[in-house]
Amino acid sequence: MAMAAPGDLLTRLPSRPGTYALLLFLPAPTRIEVGRLGTFDAPPGLYVYVGSARGSGGLVARIARHLRHPKPLRWHIDFLRARARPVTVWWAEGTERKECVWAGTLTRMPGARIPIPGFGASDCRCSAHLIHFAAMPDRETFARAIGEPVQEVQFDG
């Protein structure tokens, strides 16, 4: 498992397309306004946001954008990211759209719950692409459930 400061991402993540899960820690209960979705009371704990990176720069470009702070609040994840600290990112390379499979698998893991219906799922029929856990979900269990290897980078402080 690689440890990296956000600035080290260029050497740790591929510039190819793929699917990712950004894990964020929210230390205390927080009221968060999420654009058109509305205002929500977010409990403390770990939040897993699932997305895909198929554009220019691939995984490294997309994840680096999520880590930049502050930034304009454009996507649902930007509103949570303004309050929560990135802990780790899981990813798998590939051009196939897998974020819905990943999100669905995460929602079936022990301790999972959907804190904000529709979050990150504006362009699909998923209930959400954001899943809350009170404790860190297990990457190996997740990888077995989706049937493919999943890489990880943990972020410093």
N, C-alpha and C positions, 0 to 999 in steps of 0.2 A: 504494500500500500504506500503510495507516494504522498509525501507532505509537501505542500507548496503554498507560498504566499501568492495572492492574486496576480502579482507581477510576473511570477514564474510560469504562468499558464501556457505561454507560447512554447515552452519546452516540454510541457506535460500532457497537453491535449492535442489531438489531431485537427488538421484543417480540412478534413474530409467530412461528408455528411454523416448524420447519425441521430440517435435518440438519446435523451439525457434525463436524469432526475436530479434536480438541485435540492439539496437538503438544507433547510434554514432553521435556526433556533430563535424562538421568541421567548425571552426570559420571564415576562410577566403578562398578565391579562392586558389586552390592548384593544381599544376601539379603532377600527381601520375602515376608512372610506375607500371603496374599490370602484372608482368610476361610476358607470351606469348600473353596476350590480347593486350599489347601495352601501350602507354602513353596517359593519358587523363587529360583534364582540369576539375577538380571537383569544382563545385560551392559551396559556403558556405551553411550550413543548416544541416538538419537531414538526416541521411542515415539509412535505415532499411535493415539489412542483415538477410535473412531467412535460417535456416539450420535445420538439424536433429541430434540427439544424440542417436545412437542405440548401441554404443560400450560400453566397460568397463567403469564404472563410470557414465554413463548416462549423464543427463543434466549438473550436477555440474562439471563434468570433462571437458566436451566440452566447456562450457562457461568460466570456469577458464582458460583454454588454450587461449581463445580469449582475456582475460583480461591481461595475462602476457605480460610484455613489458620491455625490448626488447626481441625478439625471432627470430629464423630463419624465413624468409619469404617463406612459403611453399604453403599456400592456398591464393586464391584471397583476402579474407578478411584480411589477415595479412598485405597486402600492404596498405590498407585503414586504418587499425587499428594503423599502425605506425604513422599516421598523425592525426587521429581523436580520440576524447575522448568518452569513453562509458558513456551513460546517463542512460539507463534502459534496462532491458531484459524482454520480454514477453515469456511465455512458457505454454505448455500443455503437460501433460504426455500421453504416449501411444506408442504402437509399430508400428502402421500404418504409412506409409510414407505420410506425409501431407505437406511437405515443398513447393511443387508445388502449392497446393491449397492456402496455405498462401500467397505465392508470387503473385499469380494471383489475389487474393482478394485485396492485398495491392495496386497493380498497378491500380485498379479500384476506389480507394478512392480519394476524392477531393484533388487536389494539387500534386498528385503522378506523377513522371516521372522516366524513366529508364535512369540513367546517363551513364552507361557503359554496352552496350549490351554483353550478355554472362557471365557477372560477377556472379560467384558462381553457374553457371548452366552447368558445363562441362559434367555432367552425366544425363542430361534430355533435353527436348525440350523447356523448358521455355525460354523466351527472356532474363531473368536475375533473380537472387535471391537478387538483390540489388535495392532498390527503394529510390529515393530522395524526400524529402519534404522540403519546405521552413519553415514550422511550424510543431510542434509536431502533429502526427496523433492521433486520439482518440482510445484508447484500447477498450472501451466498444462498439463503433461502429464496430470496427474490429471483436470483439468476436461475436456480433450479426450476422455479415455477414458470418462468417464461421460456425455458429451454435453450438459453444461450449465455455465453460468458458476458459478464458485465464488469467493466473496469472501474477504478475509483481513484480520485484524487481528494485528499483531505486538505483543508485550508488552515493555515496558521491563524491563530488568534483572531 
